[in-house]
Each structure stands twice: as C-alpha cells, then as structure tokens.
Amino acid sequence: MNTILQHDNRITDDVASTTHDADAFLQFFEDNVRSVRAATASQPAPTFSSPADTQLQTFQPCSKDKVRHLITASPTKSCALDPIPMFLLKEMIDVLLPYVTAMINASLHEGRLPSSQKRTVVTPLLKKPRLDADQLTNYRPVSNLSFVSKLTEQAVSSQLVGYLSEHGMMPRLQSAYRRHHSTETALVKVPSHIFAAVDQQQVTLLGLLDLSVAFDCLDHDVLLQRLRTKFGINGTALGWMASFLSDRTQQVFYKRCLSKVLHLLFGVPQGSVFGPILFLLYVSDLFDIIAECGCTSHAYADDIQLYISVPAASYPYAIEHFVCCVQRVRDWMGSNRLKLNEDKTQVIWLGTWQQLDTNLPQTLTLRNGTELQFLANVNSCSRSLYVVVRPSDVCLSSVCNVRAPYSAD
C-alpha cells in the first residue's frame, strides 16, 4: 500500500550523512530558540500602535470553485502527514472536492485550526553547499505540513492579504511572500538607489543585518496584540490566527527516523503558507524606525538591507546615522523577543573609484563595542544572495545569484 500511495517518496533526506540523529537536530533547533529568549528576557516590553480605523472580524466561506483552484494550483508534492499523496487528491478532485471544501469552511467559520493540522515534520538542510555537514550550526530547519493545513492557510491568506492591501497596510519595503513582489523587486530597488546616489556624486554605506532564527522566535502574545491593534484583526479572524499559533508540535525527520515530539511555544512554521505573512506583519514597525533614523531599507523575509547615501566628505554623518539606526533596530528586536547579530552584520562602501579613494574609514564601531570591517564584497544569507563588487571598468556592478525562499513542499 505504501508503494501504491508513494508514501516512501514523500520525505527524503537531502542532507549529507553525519553522526547526528533526529533527536540531536531537534535539540539543537530548540536550544537556538531558548538562547534567543534568554538573551532578550530582560528587555522592556514592546510598544504597540494605536487601534486601526478598520477591522477584519470574520473570514468568508470558500466556494468549491475557489478550493478547486487552490488544489490545482498547488505543487504536486506531499508530506508524510497527508492521508493520501497530493497527486491522488488532484486525480480524485471531483469526488473529494465537497469534503475538502467543507473542512476548510468549517475551520473558517469556527475560527480554529484542528489539532491534526498543527503537526510539523522538519527536515534539516545545509544552509549552503560545501559547508561542514558535521556542524549543526550549518543547518536550517525546513518544515513540512499537511496539504489540508496549507489549503486552509491559503484560503485565510488570500482574504487577509486582500484586506491589508485594500487598506494600505502591507509593508511597502518588504518583497517576500507577496504578489508582484519577489527577489527581483529587491534586486531592482536597492541597486537602483545606489546607482542614483552615484549619479549625484554620493557614496553609499550599505549594511546587511543578520537575525538569529527569527521565524522560530516570534512571540505569540506580541504578534496577536500587534494584529489586534495595528492591523485591526479581531473576532473569529483573530481567533483562527490564535488557534493557528497555539498547540503546535514538531518532529525532525533524519536518516529515515523521526525524533521525539516537541511542543512549540514560539515562532511560526517557515514552510507554511500563513506563517511567513505573520512574520512580515510582526516586523513591519522596523521600516518606520529605520526611516526615522534617516536611513533607507529594503527587506526580503528576514534579510534586511540598510543603507544611507551622502557626499564622500560627509561620511561621518553616514556612519553616525547608520550606527544609531542599528542600535534602534537592536533595541526594537530585543523588546519584541528577537535578536540582531551585530557581529555578523556586513558593511561596504559603494560608489565610483574616485569617491571610494577619498580616505573613507575602513572600520566602524557599533554602540555595543562591536567593530565592523568594511568589506570588498558582501553576501546576504542563502535565501537571497547579493554579491556586490568593485570592478575596474565600471563604477559599480551588482552580480546576483538568487533563489526563492525555501518551502516545505
């Protein structure tokens, strides 16, 4: 039966064989979250916006045609938690459609996600090729969830994003997990700003900020309060989101074995449809803070590019505002139970050769004492890779090797 349903192919180990087992990975991922929680425990409580003028109270039921579209548009991939593989659901869609539609609409009407749809199977994958497979720090968790959960999340996400877009609440400077926004928009926007600064005889101080396991550390109480105040989500709609976050469990699959079950108290599953959208709303205040510091930013998920352009002679102004901005971001992160890794922040000067040869400083010191060395090229994390170089024949070149955020499909 497993062969007929292709159960054996629904989860595979796409990692190098090491001496670690599934429980070791589970413990490592849990320890990462605990360390961030411990590091931010003494920070002051976060602040919240004034209540929104508009509200989203309920979700509308989905038609059979809508659910059919969600199913047919989904990748033909499955999870070990699925009762049947996705290809079979698509083949039998005419028979199963009324039942799947009823399940989704019951969840939307009652404002809760069943416990059976809140289980996650995680596969550890190397962050980048050629990294040492024996080092646990070189792995990231990739979540796999049931197709019923994902279909329900898609139904909720489409209504939530529609509501946010209608009222202009979606973060404008965030390119991930949004229609008509992608790695391409990030790749176009940031270099275009830098080239515009070059045309105005300015240099740009660009910094790439590094966050520690950001998706896994979101505080549920903070998130729900922000959804309620800043975004006006209440009633059954907020109840569904609270249900989505609570009572989740996780197991790691490695070497054809499952770890013990871990009950999750924080975070959102990255491989889900709805979790990344919640992350974007959680960190939406950051863009206002950065703007207040006189800097410009653009983000792709948790990759944040922070930059400021000035005449070369005014580099002290750029450094002062950049350092102040990083401190403000760090403080906000701590209050919201996230952690900024200042020592992993990468910085670079960008401009023409003439501008860059005007004795610009090659180091800067953050307010916590961390000294950052200006680099000749910088790389963001593996989900959205930027490589910026200074070739001899042009003033600035941007070479990009980009792939989309990983998913749990």
N, C-alpha and C positions, 0 to 999 in steps of 0.2 A: 504493500500500500504506500509506504514512504517513497518508493521508486516511482510509482504512478503519479503521485502528487508532487514529486520533485522536492520533498522535504529536505533531502540530503544536500541540495544545492542552495538552500535559502540563506544559509550563513556559511561563510568560508573564512578561513584565516588568511588574511592578506598581509601577514607580517612575517618577519624572519623568525625562525625558531630560536628560542632562548631558554635559559634555565628557569625563567619565571613561569608562574602558573596563573590561572584566572583570579584566584583569591589575592595574589600579590598585586596584580593590577588594580583590583577593586580597592584594596587598602591604600595604594598609592594615590588613586584619584580622590578617595575620601580624605586622606591626610592633606592634600593640597587645599581643599576647601576649608578644612579645620584651621590650617595655618593662616589663611586669609582672615577668617573670622576672628581668630585670636589677635592678629595684628591690628584689627580695626575695632576691637571691643571697647577701647577707651575713648573713641571719637565721639564728638557731640552728635545729638540726634539730627537727622536731616530736616530741612525745611520744605514746605510744600506751597504750591501756587494757590492763589485764590480760586474758589469754585468756578468751574467753567459756566458760561452762559447757556450752553446747550447740554442735552443729556441723551445718552443711549440707555434705554431701560430694558428692552427685550430684543430677541432675535426673531426674525420672521422664518416661518417654516419653508423648507426647500421643496420645490416641485420635483416630480420624477425626472423631468427633462433636465433639470439642474443637476441632480445626482448622477444621471446617466453621463452628462458632460464631465463631471468630476472624475468618474470612474474611467471613462475612455481616454481622458487627458492625462491620467496618472501613469507613471512609468510601470512597465510590466515587470516589476520586481516585488519580492515578497520578504516577509520576516518570519522567523521561527515561531512567533506568537500568533500568526494567522491560522485560522482553522483550515483554510484552503489557499493555494497559491493565487496570486493576482491574475495570472493568465487564465485560470479556470473561472474566476469571477467574471472576467471580461467575456469569455466564451458563453457563459450561462447568464448573461446580464438580464435578458428578458424575463427569466424565471426569478432571479434573485433581487431584481431592482425594487419591487414593492417592499420587501423585507428590509433592505438596506436603507431605503428612504424612511421607513417607519422608525428604524433605530436612530437615525440622525435627528429626525424631528422630535422624537421623544426626549432626546438629550437637550435639544434647544429649548423645548417647552418647559422641562423640569429644571433647567438651569444647573445641570450637573453632568459630569462625565463618569460613566460606570467604572468601578474599580478595575474591572477586567481590561479596560483600555488605558490604564495608567501604569502598565508594566513596560520596562525598557530593557533591552538587551544591548550591551555595549561591546563593540569590538575595538581593541587598541590598535592604532595605526601609527607608524613612524611619521613625524611631522615633516621631514624632508628626506629625500633619498640619501643614501650613504651615511646616515647617522648611525652611531653605535647602537645596535639592537639590544645590547645588554643593559643599557642605561634607561631606567624607567622614565626619566625626565624627558626623553626624546619621543615620547608617545603622547598622542591625543586621543580622547575617547570619542568614538563615533556611535551614535545612538540608532537603534533600530526599533521601530514601533509598529503596531498592527495597522493594517490598511483601514479598518473601521475607525480607529482613532484619527488617522490622517484625513480621512474623508470628512469626518465631523469637524476637525480643525479647519479644513479648507472652507467649509460652509460658514464657520464663525469668522474666519479671517477675512473672507470677501465682504461680509457685512461690516465688520469693524473698520477695515481699511476704507470702504466706501464712506462710512460715517466720518472718519478722520479727514479724508480728502475733501469731502463736501464742506467741512468747516475749517479747512486750512490748518489742521493740527499735526499733520505728518511732518517730521523733522526734515527741513529742506536740504540740509547739508549731509544727509545720510544716503548712501547709494545702494545699500544692501536690502534684499528681500522686498523690493518694491517694483511695481510695474513701471516700465520705461526708465528704470534706474538699474545700473549694473556696474561691473568693473569698468566698462567703457566710459561711463559718465565720470567716474573718479579719475580715470586716466586722461580724460579730456580737460576736466575743470582745473585740476591742480597745475599741470604743466602750462596751461594757457595763462593762468595768473602769473606764473613765474616768467614766461616769455613777455607778458605785458610789462612786468617790472623791469626786465632787461631793456625793453624799448624806451623806458623812462629813465634809463641810466641808474637803475637801482640794483642792489644786491638783495638776495632773499635768504633769510635764516629759516631753514626747514627742519622740523623735528618730527620724528616718528615715535609715538608714545606706545609703551608696552604695558598691557594689563595682564594680571595674573588670573587665569581660569575665570574670566569674567562671567560667562554664561552660567557657570556652575555655582556662583556665589550670590546671585541675586537674592535679596531678602524679600520674602513673600509679603510680609506686612507692609514694608515700604512700597513695594510695587502696587499692591491693592489700594493703598492710600493715594498714591500718585494717579492711578487710573480713575479713582473716585473724584479727586479734586481737579487736577489739571485737564483731564480729558472727559469729565462728566459721565463716567460709566457707572451705572447704578442698577438696582433691581435684579431681575433674573440674569441680565447680561453679566453683571459683576459676579453674581453667584456662580455662573458657569465658569468664569475665569478662576475664581477661588477654588472651585472643585478641580479644575484642570491642574492647578498647582499643588494641591494637597494630596497626601497619602500615596505619593508616587513611590515605586520600587525600582531597583536597578540590579541587574546581574551582568557580569562580564563574561563574554564567551571567548575562550582562547584555547588553542590546541584541542578543539572538539569537545571542550568541557565547559560547564557553567560554574561560576563562582556561587558563593552563598548570596542570599538576598540582602540588599541594603535598602533601608527606608530613607528616602531623601527628604531633608528638611529645608533645603535651599536650592536655588537655581531653576533653570528651565532647560528641557532637553533640546540640544542643538539640532538633532536630527528630526525634530518635529516641524510641523508647518507653523504652528502658532507661537512656539517658544521664542524664535528669533524676533518676531514682531513685538512681543512683550519686552524683549531686551532693548529694542530701538526706543520704545516709549520710556523705559526705565532711565536711560541715559540722555534723554532729549534735552534736559536742562544744561548739559555740558556746553552746547553750542552758544547759549546765551552768555555763559560765564567767560568763554574764550573771546567772544566779541567784546565784552566789557573790558577786557584787558588789552584791546587794540590789536588783537591778532585775528588771523583768518584760519578756518579749519575745514576739513572735509573728512568724512569717515566712511569706511566700508566695514559694516558689522562692528567689531571691536578694534579695528585698525584705525587709528586716528592720526591724521596728518595735520600738524600745527605749523603755521608759517607766518612771517612778517617781512615786508619789503621796505627798505629805506635806502637813501643815498649812502654810498660806501663810507663817507665821512661820518655818518650818523649811526655807525654800528653800535656804539654804547647804548643808544636808545633801543635798538632792536634787542640787544641782549637783556637789558633791564626788563622790558616788557615780556620777553619770552620767559625769563626766569620767574617773574611774577605770575605769569599765566600758568606755568607748570605747577607752581605752588598752589594756586587756586584750584586747579584740576585735582591735585593730590588731596587737598582738604575735602573737596566735594566727594571724591571717591571714598575716602575714609568714612565720612558721615553716612554714606549710602552702602557701607559694608563691602566695598570693592577696593582693590589695591593696585596702585600705579607703581611700576618698577622703574624708578628714576635711573638706576644704574644701567638699565637696558635701553634707555632712550637713545636714539641715534640722531645726530645733528650734522648738518652740512651747510656750507655757504654755496649759493648758486648765483651766477652772473657771468659777465664777459671776463675774458682773461685779464683785461686791463683793470676791471673793477676788483677782481679777486687778488690781484697783485698789489693792493694798496695797504699792505701790512694789517690785514684783518686778523684778529686774535684766533688762535688755533685751539683754544680750550675755553670752556665757560663753567662756572661753578653754580650749582643749584643751591637753594637756601638750606637744604639739609646737609650741605657739605659735599655732595656727590660732584665729582669733576668729570665733565664730558669732553672727549676729544672730538674735534671736528674731523669728519671722515672725507675721503675722496669719493666714496660711493656708499650708498645706504640701501639696506634691504628691509622691507617690512616683513611681517610674518607670512607663512606659507600660503595662506588663503588668497592673498592679494599682493603679489610680489612687485616691488618697484626697484629698478636699478638705475641710478642716476649717475652719469659720468661726465667728465670734463674733457672732451676730445680737443685736439689742437686745431682742427679746421673749422669748428663752429663754436658759437658762444655757449651753447647748452644743448645737450642731447639727452633724451629720455628713452631708455631701452627697457621694454616691459615684457615680462613673461608672466601671464596671469591665468589663473584658473578660478572657477567659481567656488563658493563656499562648499565644503563637503556636506553631504546629507546622509541620512540613514537609510536611503532606499536600497 
